[in-house]
């Protein structure tokens, strides 16, 4: 409707339309909030699973053991090199 036609409508009808629009807007915002809350919890759970150190360590035990062994070997070689002359 145009502004001229709306200005000729009774005030009660315009108030009723405004109330209906507010209600639709409120419902849309409520739906959006609930869907975002569900998405947030899903993302948080996914992040927790991916950053679980214990689970990662169990899945990659041999790789972690090999890495720690190499680091220990290099550290031992470095410390021994400080006390020996070459």
Helices and strands as residue ranges (DSSP letters): H 3-8, H 11-50, H 53-59, H 61-83
